[in-house]
Amino acid sequence: MNIERTLTRRALLTAAAPAALLSGCRQPAPVKPASVSIVRAAAYDQRLYDTVRRLLAEQRPEVRGRHVVLKPNLVEFEPSSSINTNPLLVHAVYEGFLALGAARVSIAEGPGHRRNTLDLADAAGYFHIVPKFEDVFVDLNLDEVTRVRPQRQLSRMEKLYLPNTALGADLLVSIPKMKTHHWVVATLSMKNLFGTVPSGIYGWPKNVLHWSGIEECIADLHAAFPRKFAVVDGIVGMEGNGPIQGVPKFAGVLVAGRDLRAVDATCCRIMRIDPLRIHYLQLASESDAQLLESNIHQAGESIESVATKFRLIPEFERAHLETV
Amino acid sequence: MQCLSGSGESARPNPISVDRLVHCQNRDGGWPFIRGASWSEPTAYAILALQMAGETDACRRGVQWLRRIQRPDGSWPPHASIDESTWVTALVAWLTPEIIGEQAHRRAIRWLTDVKGEESSLVFRAREWLLGNPRQPEMEFPGWPWLPGTAAWVSPTAVSILALQKDHARQPDSRLQERIDEGRKFLLLHMCREGGWNHGSVRALGYESRPYPETTGLALASLRGVRSPKIDSAVAVARNFLKDCRSADACNWLRLGLLTHGQLPEGYCPPPELQFRTTVETSLDLLATAAITKRTALFA
């Protein structure tokens, strides 16, 4: 709807200029480097199971005896497009966490446009790929909720109801698609947390997040879930007018880590987008130093070896949000 | 879902569906979507369906649960523990005053009549004017939001129109008629270019958005008696969706929407592989089937 575009675009443009200035002024403070793994993955095939296992072994998330909740990105019924997180990857991550000793692994999502989540999951191939999918799946739009006050409220939302499945997870694993976004430039593991906001309360779309400030809400949601992990589906992402109407873009990578800000900053660099120009990344970081490449320990492939330019919408291209 | 082979839909409520609804009622009287806590939306749908099937005891307990959670402003929250007034008020208002109670119904209709998408508010319009932003044509008429303080969208607008329309038929009121007319204009302005509706975003950055089957059916159901080439194109889109429908929710609303305009294909039978997983899907299937076979107008 145009109302959300108007507000958001304005918010973005007004925020971008001072943010760009501030990015030059903020003094890098010493930070504990986050670890982010990059692995090549050429296709959605059986090799993914081994690739994901190696990826998780490298990051060593402590999940023995714990409940892990996987949060993919499900948006629309478009089987031939690259909108949704590929179900084979989600299943590989599911198996990977079980192999690490997780007591239970659930898959949970709350799509923002379509009401019938199970129909959407079916159309996206989840029933076909994940055995007994309905037994392990939770529709976050209709889950039991708890009222939460953002720890460091940046948005205009003073309170927010969030699903107990996500809040109670010992580890919430964001598994987004690597996509460009026509309002916030890139949608990755942090923006994917929008799917935890229950549409059963806030509606389809979750318009309250737009009125409260999209980027501020991303940062608030990031702070609301303390135990997180991310595996980004960058095998085939989306460029151009994402997150829905863009075109598939092959990048051939998976990116994973415990610090979602560092994971998203790394993905941005792979996509040839300057993470220091992404407002929600700045909002969620104590300082820009957290987002600097020098403060992120890259394991596996180097960024340079896998980087591929994701085409942005023209007004972002004009704003020179990309790296060279 | 029910169907008699070759002769369209059966005239009797499917006893399996009715039984399923009765058995998944929670102890507190409400219904869950699938399992778990009671929510207002499935409870309103289940009461409508079971009332039609003559299950008075289950309905009575459902109504009591709904009455208990009505908010002081006359609206309903999505479920008992949420302190938000929301669009589900329109669904509860589909229940007649005889069922939900005269006073509770009147307060719900008053709340619905007063609520508009935030983009229609004076504050928002003044701000846009001060910022020099041109008035968007699709914002000319107010629709309904999912919850107050946010923009209007297709689904809450359509269900609100249906509620007001039902009340207006019972007790004509110029204020209700005005909101119904505005809501219908809102829907016509938010139709996708190819016909039909999605959640309410017609285009993004110059790209046309595609319609969804379930919202197309719902919006058509709320546009009873409206004649326009736009309706014709929406009906064509809905009929195409129906041919290849794999979603129970979509199939229910497409049947109801097409029936409203006398355009449901003769002898149409939902595909046997459709899965009615939720209370809402099962209830709406019963209601759609009754509307088709008994020619009872669900929302009149």
Interface residues (C-beta under 8 A of the other chain):
Chain A: M1 N2 I3 E4 R5 T6 R10 H113 R114 R115 N116 L118 D119 D122 A123 D139 L142 E144 V145 Y161 H182 G200 I201 Y202 G203 W204 P205 N207 V208 H210 W211 N241 I244 Q245 I313
Chain B: F33 I34 G36 A37 W39 E41 P78 H79 S81 I82 E84 T86 W87 G117 E118 E119 L131 N133 Q136 E138 M139 P145 W146 L147 G149 T150 A151 W153 S155 P156 H190 N198 H199 G200 S201 V202 A204 L205 Y207 S209 Y212 E214 R246 S247 A248 D249 A250 Q275 R277
